Amino acid sequence: MPEYDISEIERLIDGKLPWTRVQEIMKAAKDSDRFQKWVQILQSRVSWNEQILLPLTTNLFIVQQGDDRVVKCRCGQNFGDYRVNWKLNALIYVRDDAEKLNEVYRGREQPDSEWTQIREYYCPGCGSQLEVEGVPRGTPPDFEFLPDLDTFYREWLKKPLPNEVEFTDKTLDVVREWA
């Protein structure tokens, strides 16, 4: 199995490798420590010290914060428990009429504003756009990814996390508190 230098993985992440090399890497078996190298590179690019457990997007990470696992933005903004949809703690701009949709879609490409909303989610800390979703009106925010971190670390990486947590979506618990 090939072993790749961390600087080559960094150039891969940054899109700075020649396409032929990217193809070679894609076709080859993954090196056993690729995930650890990837996280090490990402960790070196943030200003905070909490351990990255899993990247969610280019700007969002699940991190170990004391005994808690939270979603954190690259800027340091904390979105809370990773088992709660982070979008509940984001700033949201909703494009829900023809005028707002026209800023993004032109003419026949524009969805029907009577049926569709485009929601843009932003970090309250740095203002980065984190996600965009096009959904029918009234649909709750999409919770794209709830990883089973304990199983991933225990069974796939063979490095169990110190404190297992219940693997369950806790989003509705937060919403109920609002009522």
C-alpha positions as CSV (number, residue, x, y, z in Angstrom):
1,M,0.0,0.0,0.0
2,P,1.4,3.4,-0.9
3,E,2.3,5.9,1.8
4,Y,2.0,9.5,0.9
5,D,4.0,12.3,2.4
6,I,1.9,14.8,4.4
7,S,3.0,17.7,2.1
8,E,1.6,15.7,-0.9
9,I,-1.7,15.2,0.9
10,E,-1.8,18.9,1.7
11,R,-1.3,19.8,-2.0
12,L,-4.0,17.3,-2.9
13,I,-6.4,19.0,-0.4
14,D,-5.5,22.4,-1.9
15,G,-5.9,21.3,-5.5
16,K,-2.3,21.9,-6.3
17,L,-1.3,18.5,-7.6
18,P,-1.2,17.8,-11.4
19,W,-4.3,16.0,-12.5
20,T,-2.3,12.9,-13.5
21,R,-1.0,12.6,-9.9
22,V,-4.5,13.1,-8.5
23,Q,-5.7,10.2,-10.7
24,E,-2.8,8.0,-9.5
25,I,-3.7,8.7,-5.9
26,M,-7.4,8.2,-6.5
27,K,-6.8,4.8,-8.1
28,A,-4.4,3.5,-5.5
29,A,-5.4,2.0,-2.2
30,K,-5.7,4.5,0.6
31,D,-2.7,4.7,2.9
32,S,-3.6,3.6,6.4
33,D,-3.1,7.0,8.0
34,R,-4.7,9.2,5.4
35,F,-7.5,10.3,7.7
36,Q,-5.0,11.3,10.4
37,K,-2.9,13.2,8.0
38,W,-6.0,15.0,6.6
39,V,-7.1,16.0,10.1
40,Q,-3.5,17.0,11.1
41,I,-3.4,19.4,8.1
42,L,-6.9,20.9,8.9
43,Q,-5.9,21.2,12.6
44,S,-2.8,23.2,11.6
45,R,-5.1,25.7,9.7
46,V,-7.3,26.7,12.6
47,S,-6.5,29.1,15.4
48,W,-8.2,27.1,18.2
49,N,-6.8,24.0,20.1
50,E,-9.8,21.7,20.3
51,Q,-9.1,18.4,18.6
52,I,-10.9,18.0,15.2
53,L,-12.7,14.7,15.2
54,L,-14.3,15.0,11.8
55,P,-14.6,17.7,9.2
56,L,-18.1,18.3,8.0
57,T,-17.5,21.0,5.3
58,T,-14.6,23.2,4.4
59,N,-15.5,25.5,7.3
60,L,-17.3,23.2,9.8
61,F,-15.8,20.6,12.0
62,I,-16.9,18.3,14.8
63,V,-14.4,18.9,17.7
64,Q,-13.8,17.5,21.1
65,Q,-14.4,20.4,23.6
66,G,-13.8,19.2,27.1
67,D,-16.3,16.3,27.5
68,D,-18.5,17.6,24.7
69,R,-18.5,17.1,21.0
70,V,-19.5,20.2,19.2
71,V,-19.7,21.7,15.7
72,K,-17.2,24.5,15.3
73,C,-16.6,26.9,12.4
74,R,-13.1,27.6,11.1
75,C,-13.3,31.0,12.8
76,G,-14.0,29.4,16.2
77,Q,-17.8,30.0,16.4
78,N,-19.4,27.2,18.4
79,F,-22.7,25.8,17.0
80,G,-23.3,23.4,19.9
81,D,-23.7,19.6,20.2
82,Y,-22.9,17.8,17.0
83,R,-26.1,15.7,17.4
84,V,-28.2,18.9,17.0
85,N,-28.5,20.4,13.5
86,W,-26.0,23.2,13.5
87,K,-28.3,25.2,11.2
88,L,-30.5,26.0,14.2
89,N,-27.6,28.3,15.4
90,A,-26.7,29.8,12.1
91,L,-27.8,33.1,10.6
92,I,-30.3,32.4,7.8
93,Y,-31.2,34.4,4.8
94,V,-34.3,33.1,3.0
95,R,-35.0,33.8,-0.6
96,D,-38.7,33.3,-0.7
97,D,-40.1,35.7,-3.3
98,A,-39.5,36.2,-7.0
99,E,-37.4,39.4,-6.4
100,K,-34.9,37.6,-4.1
101,L,-34.8,34.5,-6.2
102,N,-34.1,36.7,-9.3
103,E,-30.8,37.7,-7.7
104,V,-29.7,34.0,-8.2
105,Y,-31.9,32.6,-10.9
106,R,-32.8,34.2,-14.2
107,G,-35.9,33.7,-16.3
108,R,-37.1,30.1,-16.7
109,E,-34.4,28.8,-14.4
110,Q,-36.1,30.5,-11.4
111,P,-38.1,28.1,-9.2
112,D,-41.7,29.0,-8.3
113,S,-41.5,31.2,-5.2
114,E,-45.0,29.9,-4.1
115,W,-43.4,26.4,-3.6
116,T,-39.7,26.9,-3.1
117,Q,-37.4,28.7,-0.7
118,I,-33.6,29.0,-1.0
119,R,-32.1,29.2,2.4
120,E,-28.5,30.5,2.9
121,Y,-26.8,29.7,6.2
122,Y,-24.1,31.9,7.5
123,C,-21.7,31.8,10.4
124,P,-22.6,34.4,13.1
125,G,-18.9,34.7,13.9
126,C,-17.2,35.3,10.6
127,G,-20.1,35.7,8.1
128,S,-18.9,32.8,5.9
129,Q,-21.6,31.2,3.9
130,L,-21.8,27.6,5.2
131,E,-24.6,26.0,3.2
132,V,-27.3,26.7,0.8
133,E,-30.4,24.5,0.5
134,G,-33.4,24.7,-1.9
135,V,-36.5,23.3,-0.2
136,P,-40.3,23.4,-0.4
137,R,-41.8,26.0,1.9
138,G,-42.3,24.8,5.4
139,T,-39.7,22.1,5.3
140,P,-37.4,22.0,8.4
141,P,-33.7,22.6,7.9
142,D,-32.0,19.6,6.3
143,F,-29.7,17.7,8.7
144,E,-27.4,16.4,6.1
145,F,-25.0,14.4,8.2
146,L,-25.1,12.9,11.6
147,P,-22.0,10.6,11.9
148,D,-21.7,7.8,14.4
149,L,-18.3,9.0,15.7
150,D,-17.8,6.3,18.3
151,T,-18.3,3.5,15.7
152,F,-16.2,5.3,13.2
153,Y,-13.3,5.7,15.6
154,R,-13.7,2.3,17.3
155,E,-14.3,0.1,14.3
156,W,-12.8,1.9,11.3
157,L,-9.8,3.8,12.8
158,K,-9.3,1.3,15.7
159,K,-8.8,4.3,18.0
160,P,-11.8,4.5,20.3
161,L,-12.8,7.9,21.6
162,P,-12.5,8.2,25.4
163,N,-16.1,8.9,26.3
164,E,-18.8,7.3,24.2
165,V,-22.0,9.4,23.7
166,E,-25.5,8.3,22.7
167,F,-25.8,8.2,18.9
168,T,-29.1,10.0,18.4
169,D,-30.5,13.1,16.7
170,K,-31.1,15.6,19.4
171,T,-32.5,18.4,17.2
172,L,-36.1,18.0,18.3
173,D,-35.1,18.2,21.9
174,V,-33.8,21.8,21.2
175,V,-36.9,22.7,19.2
176,R,-39.2,21.4,22.0
177,E,-37.3,23.7,24.4
178,W,-38.3,26.7,22.3
179,A,-42.1,25.9,22.6
